[in-house]
Amino acid sequence: MILSKRPDIERFLSRPDAGIRAALIYGRDMGVVRDRGHQLAAKLVANPDDPFDVAILTEIDLADDGGRLEGELAAQSLMGGRRLVRLRLTAEKPAADKLAAEALTRHAAGELNPDAFFLIEAGNLGRDSALRKVAEKVPAAATIPCYEDEPGDVARLVRETLARDNVSLSQEALSLFVARMPKERGVARQEIERLALYLGQGATAGPADLEPFLGVEPEASLFDAASDAFGGRLGEAQAGLRRAAQEGESGPAAVRAVGMHLAKLRRVLTLAKAGAGLQEAAKASGVFWKQEREFLRQARSWTLVELDRIQPEVLAADRACKTAGSPDRLIAERLALTVAGRARRLGL
Protein backbone atom coordinates (compact mmCIF):
# COMPACT_ATOMS: atom_id res chain seq x y z
CA MET A 1 0.00 0.00 0.00
CA ILE A 2 1.53 3.28 -1.15
CA LEU A 3 0.42 6.42 0.69
CA SER A 4 1.38 9.54 -1.24
CA LYS A 5 -1.45 11.98 -0.51
CA ARG A 6 -1.18 14.05 2.67
CA PRO A 7 -4.68 13.20 4.05
CA ASP A 8 -3.99 9.47 3.65
CA ILE A 9 -0.58 9.79 5.28
CA GLU A 10 -1.90 11.81 8.22
CA ARG A 11 -4.78 9.38 8.72
CA PHE A 12 -2.44 6.39 8.79
CA LEU A 13 0.12 8.05 11.10
CA SER A 14 -2.60 8.98 13.58
CA ARG A 15 -4.57 5.71 13.31
CA PRO A 16 -2.45 2.86 11.85
CA ASP A 17 -4.56 0.22 10.12
CA ALA A 18 -4.93 -2.97 12.15
CA GLY A 19 -4.02 -5.16 9.18
CA ILE A 20 -0.70 -3.40 8.57
CA ARG A 21 2.32 -4.84 10.37
CA ALA A 22 5.11 -2.89 8.63
CA ALA A 23 5.79 0.58 7.26
CA LEU A 24 8.54 1.96 5.06
CA ILE A 25 9.04 5.72 5.37
CA TYR A 26 11.70 7.02 3.01
CA GLY A 27 12.87 10.15 1.23
CA ARG A 28 15.66 12.60 0.56
CA ASP A 29 14.72 14.81 3.53
CA MET A 30 15.61 12.69 6.55
CA GLY A 31 14.08 15.31 8.84
CA VAL A 32 10.61 14.59 7.40
CA VAL A 33 11.29 10.83 7.54
CA ARG A 34 12.31 11.04 11.21
CA ASP A 35 9.31 13.22 12.13
CA ARG A 36 6.87 10.78 10.57
CA GLY A 37 8.69 7.83 12.11
CA HIS A 38 8.40 9.37 15.58
CA GLN A 39 4.72 10.16 14.99
CA LEU A 40 3.93 6.59 13.97
CA ALA A 41 6.02 5.00 16.75
CA ALA A 42 4.14 7.02 19.35
CA LYS A 43 0.87 5.49 18.12
CA LEU A 44 2.22 1.93 18.08
CA VAL A 45 3.71 1.65 21.57
CA ALA A 46 3.19 3.50 24.84
CA ASN A 47 6.89 4.40 25.13
CA PRO A 48 9.00 4.41 21.92
CA ASP A 49 12.15 4.56 24.09
CA ASP A 50 11.33 1.43 26.08
CA PRO A 51 14.22 -1.04 25.47
CA PHE A 52 12.04 -4.02 26.46
CA ASP A 53 9.38 -3.46 23.81
CA VAL A 54 11.34 -1.49 21.21
CA ALA A 55 14.46 -2.47 19.25
CA ILE A 56 16.31 0.16 17.22
CA LEU A 57 18.72 -1.08 14.55
CA THR A 58 20.91 0.53 11.89
CA GLU A 59 22.74 -0.76 8.83
CA ILE A 60 25.82 -1.17 11.04
CA ASP A 61 23.91 -3.69 13.17
CA LEU A 62 22.92 -5.59 10.03
CA ALA A 63 26.52 -5.63 8.81
CA ASP A 64 27.72 -7.01 12.14
CA ASP A 65 25.01 -9.67 12.41
CA GLY A 66 22.92 -10.47 9.34
CA GLY A 67 20.43 -12.55 11.32
CA ARG A 68 19.74 -10.03 14.06
CA LEU A 69 16.93 -8.22 12.23
CA GLU A 70 14.79 -11.33 11.77
CA GLY A 71 15.65 -12.34 15.33
CA GLU A 72 14.29 -9.06 16.68
CA LEU A 73 11.15 -9.39 14.55
CA ALA A 74 10.56 -12.92 15.80
CA ALA A 75 11.06 -12.01 19.47
CA GLN A 76 8.13 -11.55 21.83
CA SER A 77 7.65 -8.50 24.04
CA LEU A 78 9.24 -9.02 27.45
CA MET A 79 6.63 -6.81 29.15
CA GLY A 80 3.57 -8.13 27.34
CA GLY A 81 3.04 -5.06 25.16
CA ARG A 82 3.31 -4.69 21.43
CA ARG A 83 6.77 -5.26 19.95
CA LEU A 84 8.23 -2.50 17.74
CA VAL A 85 11.35 -2.98 15.62
CA ARG A 86 12.73 0.22 14.09
CA LEU A 87 15.33 -0.03 11.36
CA ARG A 88 17.10 3.19 10.38
CA LEU A 89 18.95 3.20 7.07
CA THR A 90 20.85 6.37 6.20
CA ALA A 91 22.09 5.22 2.78
CA GLU A 92 21.03 2.78 0.10
CA LYS A 93 23.57 0.02 0.73
CA PRO A 94 22.82 -3.13 -1.31
CA ALA A 95 23.58 -5.57 1.51
CA ALA A 96 21.39 -3.80 4.10
CA ASP A 97 18.68 -3.18 1.49
CA LYS A 98 18.57 -6.89 0.62
CA LEU A 99 18.48 -8.04 4.26
CA ALA A 100 15.70 -5.58 5.07
CA ALA A 101 13.71 -6.69 2.01
CA GLU A 102 14.01 -10.36 2.96
CA ALA A 103 12.98 -9.67 6.56
CA LEU A 104 10.04 -7.55 5.40
CA THR A 105 8.86 -10.31 3.06
CA ARG A 106 8.83 -12.90 5.84
CA HIS A 107 7.32 -10.56 8.42
CA ALA A 108 4.55 -9.37 6.08
CA ALA A 109 3.69 -13.02 5.44
CA GLY A 110 3.31 -13.63 9.20
CA GLU A 111 6.30 -15.98 9.45
CA LEU A 112 7.92 -14.09 12.35
CA ASN A 113 6.07 -12.43 15.27
CA PRO A 114 2.80 -11.32 13.61
CA ASP A 115 2.03 -8.98 16.51
CA ALA A 116 5.29 -7.05 16.09
CA PHE A 117 5.44 -3.91 13.96
CA PHE A 118 8.37 -3.38 11.59
CA LEU A 119 9.08 0.35 11.06
CA ILE A 120 11.76 1.22 8.50
CA GLU A 121 13.08 4.77 8.14
CA ALA A 122 15.31 5.17 5.10
CA GLY A 123 16.92 7.75 2.88
CA ASN A 124 16.13 8.30 -0.79
CA LEU A 125 15.51 4.79 -2.16
CA GLY A 126 15.71 4.36 -5.93
CA ARG A 127 13.28 2.34 -8.03
CA ASP A 128 15.76 -0.55 -8.07
CA SER A 129 15.73 -0.86 -4.26
CA ALA A 130 14.65 -4.39 -3.29
CA LEU A 131 13.25 -3.05 -0.02
CA ARG A 132 11.11 -0.46 -1.78
CA LYS A 133 9.82 -3.03 -4.29
CA VAL A 134 8.73 -5.41 -1.53
CA ALA A 135 7.13 -2.68 0.59
CA GLU A 136 5.12 -1.39 -2.37
CA LYS A 137 3.94 -4.90 -3.29
CA VAL A 138 2.92 -6.64 -0.06
CA PRO A 139 -0.55 -5.72 1.28
CA ALA A 140 0.54 -5.88 4.94
CA ALA A 141 3.00 -2.98 4.53
CA ALA A 142 2.48 0.75 4.10
CA THR A 143 4.95 2.74 2.00
CA ILE A 144 5.23 6.47 2.64
CA PRO A 145 7.52 8.46 0.32
CA CYS A 146 8.58 11.81 1.79
CA TYR A 147 9.08 14.79 -0.48
CA GLU A 148 10.50 18.24 0.15
CA ASP A 149 8.19 20.40 2.25
CA GLU A 150 5.92 22.83 0.42
CA PRO A 151 5.63 26.39 1.83
CA GLY A 152 2.30 25.45 3.39
CA ASP A 153 3.91 22.50 5.20
CA VAL A 154 6.68 24.75 6.53
CA ALA A 155 4.17 27.39 7.67
CA ARG A 156 2.19 24.75 9.56
CA LEU A 157 5.40 23.42 11.17
CA VAL A 158 6.36 26.96 12.24
CA ARG A 159 2.94 27.68 13.75
CA GLU A 160 2.71 24.36 15.60
CA THR A 161 6.26 24.49 16.97
CA LEU A 162 6.03 28.12 18.12
CA ALA A 163 2.62 27.50 19.69
CA ARG A 164 4.24 25.17 22.25
CA ASP A 165 5.95 28.26 23.71
CA ASN A 166 2.89 30.43 23.19
CA VAL A 167 4.76 32.38 20.50
CA SER A 168 2.97 33.65 17.39
CA LEU A 169 3.87 35.52 14.22
CA SER A 170 1.78 37.95 12.20
CA GLN A 171 0.90 36.77 8.69
CA GLU A 172 3.59 39.01 7.17
CA ALA A 173 6.21 37.80 9.65
CA LEU A 174 5.22 34.17 9.03
CA SER A 175 5.54 34.61 5.26
CA LEU A 176 8.95 36.24 5.71
CA PHE A 177 10.20 33.53 8.06
CA VAL A 178 8.90 30.67 5.89
CA ALA A 179 10.62 32.16 2.82
CA ARG A 180 13.91 32.07 4.70
CA MET A 181 13.61 28.55 6.08
CA PRO A 182 16.19 25.93 5.04
CA LYS A 183 14.69 23.11 3.00
CA GLU A 184 15.78 20.25 5.28
CA ARG A 185 13.13 19.58 7.96
CA GLY A 186 15.56 18.87 10.79
CA VAL A 187 17.53 22.08 10.23
CA ALA A 188 14.30 24.05 9.81
CA ARG A 189 13.02 22.77 13.15
CA GLN A 190 16.23 23.92 14.85
CA GLU A 191 15.75 27.40 13.35
CA ILE A 192 12.17 27.55 14.63
CA GLU A 193 13.29 26.53 18.12
CA ARG A 194 16.00 29.20 18.01
CA LEU A 195 13.39 31.79 17.05
CA ALA A 196 11.18 30.75 19.98
CA LEU A 197 14.10 31.24 22.36
CA TYR A 198 14.95 34.59 20.75
CA LEU A 199 11.41 35.97 20.99
CA GLY A 200 10.60 34.51 24.42
CA GLN A 201 7.44 32.85 25.69
CA GLY A 202 4.18 34.63 25.00
CA ALA A 203 5.62 36.90 22.30
CA THR A 204 3.73 38.04 19.20
CA ALA A 205 6.12 39.21 16.47
CA GLY A 206 5.86 41.20 13.24
CA PRO A 207 8.35 41.55 10.36
CA ALA A 208 10.40 44.24 12.11
CA ASP A 209 10.85 41.98 15.15
CA LEU A 210 12.43 39.29 12.96
CA GLU A 211 15.03 41.48 11.22
CA PRO A 212 17.75 41.20 13.91
CA PHE A 213 17.21 37.44 14.08
CA LEU A 214 17.20 36.76 10.34
CA GLY A 215 20.14 38.95 9.43
CA VAL A 216 21.12 39.08 5.76
CA GLU A 217 19.21 36.74 3.47
CA PRO A 218 21.53 34.47 1.44
CA GLU A 219 19.31 34.80 -1.64
CA ALA A 220 18.68 38.52 -1.19
CA SER A 221 20.95 39.39 -4.10
CA LEU A 222 18.90 37.19 -6.46
CA PHE A 223 15.56 38.64 -5.44
CA ASP A 224 16.96 42.16 -5.56
CA ALA A 225 18.32 41.44 -9.04
CA ALA A 226 14.93 40.16 -10.21
CA SER A 227 13.21 43.24 -8.83
CA ASP A 228 15.79 45.52 -10.48
CA ALA A 229 15.25 43.78 -13.82
CA PHE A 230 11.48 44.27 -13.71
CA GLY A 231 12.09 47.83 -12.57
CA GLY A 232 14.22 48.58 -15.65
CA ARG A 233 17.52 48.91 -13.73
CA LEU A 234 19.78 46.71 -15.82
CA GLY A 235 23.08 47.74 -14.24
CA GLU A 236 21.80 47.03 -10.72
CA ALA A 237 20.27 43.74 -11.87
CA GLN A 238 23.52 42.49 -13.40
CA ALA A 239 25.49 43.60 -10.35
CA GLY A 240 23.05 41.70 -8.13
CA LEU A 241 23.40 38.55 -10.22
CA ARG A 242 27.19 38.70 -10.07
CA ARG A 243 27.10 39.31 -6.33
CA ALA A 244 24.80 36.31 -5.94
CA ALA A 245 27.21 34.20 -8.01
CA GLN A 246 30.03 35.16 -5.64
CA GLU A 247 27.79 34.07 -2.76
CA GLY A 248 27.43 30.65 -4.40
CA GLU A 249 24.02 31.04 -6.06
CA SER A 250 23.58 29.30 -9.42
CA GLY A 251 22.16 30.43 -12.73
CA PRO A 252 19.00 28.26 -12.40
CA ALA A 253 18.32 29.87 -9.01
CA ALA A 254 18.62 33.32 -10.61
CA VAL A 255 16.15 32.39 -13.36
CA ARG A 256 13.82 30.97 -10.73
CA ALA A 257 13.95 34.27 -8.82
CA VAL A 258 12.93 36.11 -11.99
CA GLY A 259 10.07 33.66 -12.49
CA MET A 260 8.90 34.11 -8.90
CA HIS A 261 8.86 37.89 -9.28
CA LEU A 262 6.89 37.58 -12.51
CA ALA A 263 4.40 35.24 -10.79
CA LYS A 264 3.93 37.70 -7.94
CA LEU A 265 3.32 40.56 -10.37
CA ARG A 266 0.83 38.39 -12.23
CA ARG A 267 -1.07 37.58 -9.04
CA VAL A 268 -1.24 41.22 -7.98
CA LEU A 269 -2.45 42.36 -11.41
CA THR A 270 -5.00 39.54 -11.53
CA LEU A 271 -6.40 40.54 -8.14
CA ALA A 272 -6.46 44.19 -9.21
CA LYS A 273 -8.34 43.23 -12.38
CA ALA A 274 -10.89 41.48 -10.17
CA GLY A 275 -11.49 44.72 -8.27
CA ALA A 276 -8.89 44.77 -5.49
CA GLY A 277 -6.73 47.83 -4.85
CA LEU A 278 -3.08 47.48 -5.84
CA GLN A 279 -1.83 47.88 -2.29
CA GLU A 280 -4.39 45.41 -0.98
CA ALA A 281 -3.44 42.95 -3.75
CA ALA A 282 0.27 43.32 -2.93
CA LYS A 283 -0.32 42.51 0.73
CA ALA A 284 -2.48 39.51 -0.19
CA SER A 285 0.31 38.27 -2.49
CA GLY A 286 2.96 38.35 0.24
CA VAL A 287 4.91 41.41 -0.92
CA PHE A 288 7.24 42.35 1.93
CA TRP A 289 6.47 45.80 3.30
CA LYS A 290 9.98 47.10 2.62
CA GLN A 291 9.65 46.23 -1.09
CA GLU A 292 6.04 47.39 -1.41
CA ARG A 293 6.73 50.88 -2.79
CA GLU A 294 8.99 49.63 -5.60
CA PHE A 295 6.71 46.69 -6.35
CA LEU A 296 3.67 48.96 -6.71
CA ARG A 297 5.66 51.21 -9.04
CA GLN A 298 6.28 48.21 -11.27
CA ALA A 299 2.69 46.96 -11.02
CA ARG A 300 1.43 50.29 -12.34
CA SER A 301 3.52 49.88 -15.54
CA TRP A 302 3.47 46.15 -16.24
CA THR A 303 0.29 44.56 -17.61
CA LEU A 304 -0.89 40.98 -17.80
CA VAL A 305 -0.40 41.09 -21.57
CA GLU A 306 3.24 42.20 -21.17
CA LEU A 307 3.86 39.51 -18.55
CA ASP A 308 2.49 36.91 -20.96
CA ARG A 309 4.93 38.15 -23.58
CA ILE A 310 7.92 37.82 -21.27
CA GLN A 311 6.89 34.44 -19.79
CA PRO A 312 8.25 32.35 -22.72
CA GLU A 313 11.65 34.04 -22.28
CA VAL A 314 11.74 32.91 -18.64
CA LEU A 315 10.71 29.34 -19.53
CA ALA A 316 13.30 29.18 -22.31
CA ALA A 317 16.03 30.41 -19.95
CA ASP A 318 15.00 27.85 -17.34
CA ARG A 319 15.25 25.00 -19.88
CA ALA A 320 18.57 26.28 -21.21
CA CYS A 321 20.06 26.49 -17.69
CA LYS A 322 19.20 22.84 -17.07
CA THR A 323 21.06 21.67 -20.18
CA ALA A 324 24.33 19.97 -19.33
CA GLY A 325 27.33 22.24 -19.84
CA SER A 326 25.25 25.39 -20.39
CA PRO A 327 26.67 28.80 -19.35
CA ASP A 328 23.84 29.23 -16.83
CA ARG A 329 25.08 32.50 -15.34
CA LEU A 330 25.31 34.13 -18.76
CA ILE A 331 21.82 32.84 -19.56
CA ALA A 332 20.50 34.43 -16.37
CA GLU A 333 22.20 37.74 -17.18
CA ARG A 334 20.76 37.69 -20.71
CA LEU A 335 17.28 37.08 -19.26
CA ALA A 336 17.74 40.04 -16.91
CA LEU A 337 18.75 42.14 -19.92
CA THR A 338 15.60 41.10 -21.80
CA VAL A 339 13.30 41.83 -18.85
CA ALA A 340 14.96 45.15 -18.04
CA GLY A 341 14.76 46.22 -21.70
CA ARG A 342 11.04 45.46 -21.79
CA ALA A 343 10.56 47.36 -18.52
CA ARG A 344 12.36 50.41 -19.91
CA ARG A 345 10.05 50.39 -22.92
CA LEU A 346 7.11 50.42 -20.48
CA GLY A 347 8.44 53.62 -18.95
CA LEU A 348 10.16 52.18 -15.89
GULO-688933 format. One record per residue (C-alpha): y, x, z; residue in one letter; residue number from 1. Coordinates in Angstrom, 3 decimals, always signed. Each point is the difference from the previous one (the first is absolute). Layout:
> Y:X:Z:r:k
> Y:X:Z:A:NUM
...
***
This chain:
> Y:X:Z:r:k
> +0.000:+0.000:+0.000:M:1
> +3.281:+1.530:-1.148:I:2
> +3.138:-1.108:+1.834:L:3
> +3.119:+0.956:-1.925:S:4
> +2.443:-2.833:+0.733:K:5
> +2.069:+0.274:+3.175:R:6
> -0.852:-3.503:+1.379:P:7
> -3.730:+0.693:-0.402:D:8
> +0.318:+3.410:+1.635:I:9
> +2.025:-1.321:+2.937:E:10
> -2.432:-2.874:+0.505:R:11
> -2.988:+2.333:+0.070:F:12
> +1.654:+2.561:+2.306:L:13
> +0.938:-2.718:+2.485:S:14
> -3.276:-1.971:-0.278:R:15
> -2.850:+2.123:-1.456:P:16
> -2.635:-2.108:-1.733:D:17
> -3.190:-0.374:+2.034:A:18
> -2.193:+0.912:-2.976:G:19
> +1.763:+3.321:-0.606:I:20
> -1.438:+3.015:+1.804:R:21
> +1.946:+2.788:-1.739:A:22
> +3.471:+0.682:-1.372:A:23
> +1.381:+2.754:-2.200:L:24
> +3.758:+0.496:+0.305:I:25
> +1.301:+2.666:-2.358:Y:26
> +3.133:+1.166:-1.778:G:27
> +2.441:+2.795:-0.670:R:28
> +2.213:-0.941:+2.972:D:29
> -2.120:+0.885:+3.013:M:30
> +2.625:-1.527:+2.289:G:31
> -0.722:-3.468:-1.432:V:32
> -3.756:+0.680:+0.133:V:33
> +0.201:+1.016:+3.675:R:34
> +2.188:-2.997:+0.919:D:35
> -2.445:-2.447:-1.560:R:36
> -2.950:+1.822:+1.536:G:37
> +1.538:-0.288:+3.478:H:38
> +0.794:-3.681:-0.595:Q:39
> -3.575:-0.792:-1.023:L:40
> -1.591:+2.090:+2.780:A:41
> +2.029:-1.878:+2.608:A:42
> -1.538:-3.270:-1.237:K:43
> -3.558:+1.351:-0.042:L:44
> -0.283:+1.491:+3.498:V:45
> +1.852:-0.520:+3.272:A:46
> +0.902:+3.698:+0.283:N:47
> +0.013:+2.108:-3.209:P:48
> +0.151:+3.152:+2.170:D:49
> -3.132:-0.821:+1.993:D:50
> -2.466:+2.895:-0.614:P:51
> -2.981:-2.178:+0.996:F:52
> +0.554:-2.669:-2.657:D:53
> +1.971:+1.968:-2.599:V:54
> -0.982:+3.111:-1.954:A:55
> +2.632:+1.853:-2.038:I:56
> -1.237:+2.409:-2.662:L:57
> +1.608:+2.195:-2.666:T:58
> -1.287:+1.830:-3.055:E:59
> -0.414:+3.074:+2.210:I:60
> -2.516:-1.910:+2.124:D:61
> -1.905:-0.986:-3.140:L:62
> -0.037:+3.604:-1.220:A:63
> -1.380:+1.200:+3.333:D:64
> -2.658:-2.717:+0.272:D:65
> -0.803:-2.084:-3.071:G:66
> -2.082:-2.495:+1.978:G:67
> +2.524:-0.686:+2.741:R:68
> +1.804:-2.810:-1.833:L:69
> -3.110:-2.142:-0.453:E:70
> -1.007:+0.863:+3.560:G:71
> +3.278:-1.366:+1.342:E:72
> -0.327:-3.141:-2.130:L:73
> -3.529:-0.581:+1.255:A:74
> +0.904:+0.496:+3.673:A:75
> +0.462:-2.932:+2.355:Q:76
> +3.055:-0.475:+2.214:S:77
> -0.520:+1.590:+3.409:L:78
> +2.203:-2.614:+1.699:M:79
> -1.317:-3.062:-1.811:G:80
> +3.070:-0.526:-2.178:G:81
> +0.375:+0.271:-3.734:R:82
> -0.570:+3.460:-1.473:R:83
> +2.755:+1.461:-2.211:L:84
> -0.474:+3.115:-2.120:V:85
> +3.197:+1.382:-1.532:R:86
> -0.247:+2.600:-2.733:L:87
> +3.218:+1.765:-0.982:R:88
> +0.010:+1.855:-3.311:L:89
> +3.166:+1.903:-0.862:T:90
> -1.149:+1.235:-3.422:A:91
> -2.444:-1.058:-2.686:E:92
> -2.757:+2.541:+0.634:K:93
> -3.144:-0.748:-2.039:P:94
> -2.447:+0.752:+2.815:A:95
> +1.772:-2.183:+2.593:A:96
> +0.621:-2.715:-2.604:D:97
> -3.712:-0.112:-0.872:K:98
> -1.153:-0.085:+3.642:L:99
> +2.463:-2.778:+0.807:A:100
> -1.108:-1.991:-3.066:A:101
> -3.675:+0.299:+0.954:E:102
> +0.697:-1.031:+3.602:A:103
> +2.119:-2.944:-1.158:L:104
> -2.759:-1.180:-2.348:T:105
> -2.589:-0.023:+2.787:R:106
> +2.334:-1.516:+2.576:H:107
> +1.190:-2.766:-2.342:A:108
> -3.652:-0.862:-0.642:A:109
> -0.605:-0.378:+3.763:G:110
> -2.346:+2.993:+0.254:E:111
> +1.888:+1.615:+2.899:L:112
> +1.655:-1.853:+2.915:N:113
> +1.118:-3.265:-1.660:P:114
> +2.336:-0.766:+2.907:D:115
> +1.932:+3.255:-0.427:A:116
> +3.137:+0.151:-2.121:F:117
> +0.534:+2.925:-2.370:F:118
> +3.723:+0.718:-0.533:L:119
> +0.868:+2.678:-2.565:I:120
> +3.558:+1.317:-0.355:E:121
> +0.392:+2.236:-3.043:A:122
> +2.587:+1.609:-2.222:G:123
> +0.544:-0.793:-3.665:N:124
> -3.511:-0.620:-1.373:L:125
> -0.426:+0.195:-3.766:G:126
> -2.018:-2.424:-2.100:R:127
> -2.895:+2.476:-0.042:D:128
> -0.306:-0.025:+3.811:S:129
> -3.532:-1.084:+0.967:A:130
> +1.346:-1.402:+3.269:L:131
> +2.585:-2.136:-1.762:R:132
> -2.570:-1.288:-2.504:K:133
> -2.381:-1.097:+2.760:V:134
> +2.736:-1.595:+2.118:A:135
> +1.283:-2.010:-2.958:E:136
> -3.510:-1.177:-0.921:K:137
> -1.740:-1.022:+3.231:V:138
> +0.919:-3.473:+1.340:P:139
> -0.153:+1.095:+3.656:A:140
> +2.895:+2.459:-0.412:A:141
> +3.736:-0.522:-0.422:A:142
> +1.987:+2.466:-2.100:T:143
> +3.733:+0.278:+0.633:I:144
> +1.987:+2.295:-2.321:P:145
> +3.348:+1.057:+1.478:C:146
> +2.980:+0.507:-2.271:Y:147
> +3.451:+1.415:+0.632:E:148
> +2.161:-2.311:+2.094:D:149
> +2.433:-2.271:-1.825:E:150
> +3.554:-0.282:+1.402:P:151
> -0.935:-3.340:+1.569:G:152
> -2.949:+1.620:+1.805:D:153
> +2.245:+2.770:+1.334:V:154
> +2.637:-2.513:+1.134:A:155
> -2.640:-1.980:+1.889:R:156
> -1.325:+3.204:+1.609:L:157
> +3.536:+0.966:+1.077:V:158
> +0.721:-3.422:+1.504:R:159
> -3.317:-0.227:+1.853:E:160
> +0.128:+3.547:+1.372:T:161
> +3.630:-0.225:+1.151:L:162
> -0.616:-3.415:+1.570:A:163
> -2.329:+1.619:+2.553:R:164
> +3.081:+1.715:+1.466:D:165
> +2.174:-3.068:-0.520:N:166
> +1.954:+1.871:-2.694:V:167
> +1.263:-1.789:-3.106:S:168
> +1.874:+0.905:-3.174:L:169
> +2.427:-2.091:-2.018:S:170
> -1.174:-0.880:-3.509:Q:171
> +2.237:+2.689:-1.523:E:172
> -1.214:+2.617:+2.478:A:173
> -3.625:-0.991:-0.612:L:174
> +0.437:+0.327:-3.777:S:175
> +1.635:+3.406:+0.452:L:176
> -2.712:+1.248:+2.353:F:177
> -2.862:-1.297:-2.171:V:178
> +1.489:+1.721:-3.073:A:179
> -0.088:+3.291:+1.884:R:180
> -3.516:-0.302:+1.379:M:181
> -2.622:+2.583:-1.041:P:182
> -2.824:-1.503:-2.041:K:183
> -2.858:+1.094:+2.283:E:184
> -0.671:-2.652:+2.677:R:185
> -0.711:+2.431:+2.831:G:186
> +3.213:+1.969:-0.557:V:187
> +1.967:-3.234:-0.422:A:188
> -1.276:-1.282:+3.343:R:189
> +1.152:+3.213:+1.695:Q:190
> +3.477:-0.481:-1.495:E:191
> +0.151:-3.575:+1.279:I:192
> -1.020:+1.111:+3.485:E:193
> +2.671:+2.719:-0.104:R:194
> +2.589:-2.614:-0.961:L:195
> -1.041:-2.211:+2.923:A:196
> +0.485:+2.917:+2.386:L:197
> +3.352:+0.852:-1.609:Y:198
> +1.381:-3.537:+0.235:L:199
> -1.460:-0.809:+3.431:G:200
> -1.663:-3.166:+1.272:Q:201
> +1.785:-3.260:-0.689:G:202
> +2.273:+1.443:-2.705:A:203
> +1.134:-1.885:-3.101:T:204
> +1.174:+2.386:-2.726:A:205
> +1.991:-0.259:-3.228:G:206
> +0.346:+2.492:-2.880:P:207
> +2.688:+2.047:+1.747:A:208
> -2.261:+0.454:+3.043:D:209
> -2.683:+1.580:-2.192:L:210
> +2.185:+2.593:-1.741:E:211
> -0.277:+2.723:+2.691:P:212
> -3.763:-0.544:+0.173:F:213
> -0.674:-0.010:-3.745:L:214
> +2.189:+2.941:-0.905:G:215
> +0.123:+0.987:-3.678:V:216
> -2.332:-1.912:-2.288:E:217
> -2.277:+2.321:-2.025:P:218
> +0.330:-2.223:-3.078:E:219
> +3.718:-0.626:+0.449:A:220
> +0.875:+2.266:-2.918:S:221
> -2.198:-2.050:-2.356:L:222
> +1.444:-3.345:+1.020:F:223
> +3.522:+1.404:-0.118:D:224
> -0.718:+1.364:-3.484:A:225
> -1.281:-3.391:-1.168:A:226
> +3.086:-1.723:+1.383:S:227
> +2.272:+2.580:-1.647:D:228
> -1.740:-0.539:-3.344:A:229
> +0.492:-3.769:+0.112:F:230
> +3.560:+0.604:+1.133:G:231
> +0.754:+2.132:-3.077:G:232
> +0.329:+3.298:+1.919:R:233
> -2.205:+2.264:-2.085:L:234
> +1.030:+3.303:+1.581:G:235
> -0.707:-1.282:+3.512:E:236
> -3.294:-1.533:-1.148:A:237
> -1.247:+3.250:-1.524:Q:238
> +1.113:+1.971:+3.050:A:239
> -1.903:-2.435:+2.220:G:240
> -3.149:+0.350:-2.095:L:241
> +0.151:+3.790:+0.146:R:242
> +0.613:-0.089:+3.742:R:243
> -3.001:-2.308:+0.394:A:244
> -2.112:+2.411:-2.071:A:245
> +0.960:+2.820:+2.367:Q:246
> -1.094:-2.241:+2.888:E:247
> -3.420:-0.357:-1.649:G:248
> +0.392:-3.408:-1.656:E:249
> -1.734:-0.444:-3.355:S:250
> +1.122:-1.420:-3.318:G:251
> -2.163:-3.152:+0.334:P:252
> +1.604:-0.688:+3.394:A:253
> +3.449:+0.304:-1.602:A:254
> -0.927:-2.468:-2.755:V:255
> -1.420:-2.335:+2.634:R:256
> +3.305:+0.127:+1.910:A:257
> +1.839:-1.019:-3.171:V:258
> -2.450:-2.858:-0.504:G:259
> +0.448:-1.170:+3.590:M:260
> +3.780:-0.034:-0.372:H:261
> -0.316:-1.971:-3.233:L:262
> -2.337:-2.494:+1.721:A:263
> +2.464:-0.472:+2.852:K:264
> +2.855:-0.606:-2.433:L:265
> -2.165:-2.495:-1.863:R:266
> -0.816:-1.899:+3.187:R:267
> +3.646:-0.164:+1.059:V:268
> +1.138:-1.212:-3.424:L:269
> -2.820:-2.555:-0.121:T:270
> +0.998:-1.391:+3.394:L:271
> +3.647:-0.061:-1.078:A:272
> -0.960:-1.884:-3.161:K:273
> -1.743:-2.553:+2.207:A:274
> +3.239:-0.593:+1.900:G:275
> +0.049:+2.600:+2.780:A:276
> +3.056:+2.154:+0.633:G:277
> -0.349:+3.648:-0.990:L:278
> +0.404:+1.253:+3.553:Q:279
> -2.468:-2.557:+1.308:E:280
> -2.464:+0.945:-2.761:A:281
> +0.368:+3.708:+0.815:A:282
> -0.808:-0.589:+3.664:K:283
> -3.002:-2.152:-0.923:A:284
> -1.240:+2.790:-2.297:S:285
> +0.083:+2.649:+2.730:G:286
> +3.057:+1.950:-1.167:V:287
> +0.947:+2.326:+2.853:F:288
> +3.440:-0.772:+1.374:W:289
> +1.309:+3.516:-0.687:K:290
> -0.871:-0.335:-3.712:Q:291
> +1.156:-3.608:-0.311:E:292
> +3.490:+0.686:-1.385:R:293
> -1.251:+2.260:-2.814:E:294
> -2.935:-2.280:-0.740:F:295
> +2.263:-3.038:-0.365:L:296
> +2.251:+1.992:-2.329:R:297
> -2.999:+0.618:-2.232:Q:298
> -1.248:-3.591:+0.256:A:299
> +3.327:-1.253:-1.329:R:300
> -0.410:+2.087:-3.193:S:301
> -3.728:-0.054:-0.708:W:302
> -1.586:-3.181:-1.367:T:303
> -3.582:-1.180:-0.184:L:304
> +0.111:+0.497:-3.774:V:305
> +1.104:+3.635:+0.404:E:306
> -2.687:+0.624:+2.615:L:307
> -2.596:-1.377:-2.413:D:308
> +1.242:+2.445:-2.615:R:309
> -0.333:+2.993:+2.313:I:310
> -3.385:-1.034:+1.477:Q:311
> -2.085:+1.365:-2.935:P:312
> +1.686:+3.394:+0.445:E:313
> -1.126:+0.091:+3.636:V:314
> -3.568:-1.030:-0.884:L:315
> -0.163:+2.593:-2.785:A:316
> +1.230:+2.730:+2.360:A:317
> -2.562:-1.034:+2.609:D:318
> -2.844:+0.252:-2.536:R:319
> +1.280:+3.319:-1.328:A:320
> +0.205:+1.490:+3.512:C:321
> -3.652:-0.860:+0.621:K:322
> -1.166:+1.857:-3.108:T:323
> -1.700:+3.274:+0.850:A:324
> +2.270:+3.000:-0.510:G:325
> +3.143:-2.076:-0.550:S:326
> +3.413:+1.416:+1.045:P:327
> +0.432:-2.833:+2.513:D:328
> +3.268:+1.239:+1.498:R:329
> +1.633:+0.230:-3.419:L:330
> -1.294:-3.485:-0.806:I:331
> +1.589:-1.318:+3.195:A:332
> +3.317:+1.698:-0.817:E:333
> -0.053:-1.438:-3.524:R:334
> -0.611:-3.483:+1.445:L:335
> +2.961:+0.456:+2.352:A:336
> +2.105:+1.011:-3.014:L:337
> -1.049:-3.146:-1.881:T:338
> +0.731:-2.297:+2.958:V:339
> +3.323:+1.652:+0.803:A:340
> +1.068:-0.199:-3.653:G:341
> -0.760:-3.715:-0.092:R:342
> +1.904:-0.482:+3.272:A:343
> +3.043:+1.798:-1.396:R:344
> -0.013:-2.312:-3.010:R:345
> +0.029:-2.937:+2.440:L:346
> +3.196:+1.335:+1.528:G:347
> -1.433:+1.720:+3.062:L:348
***
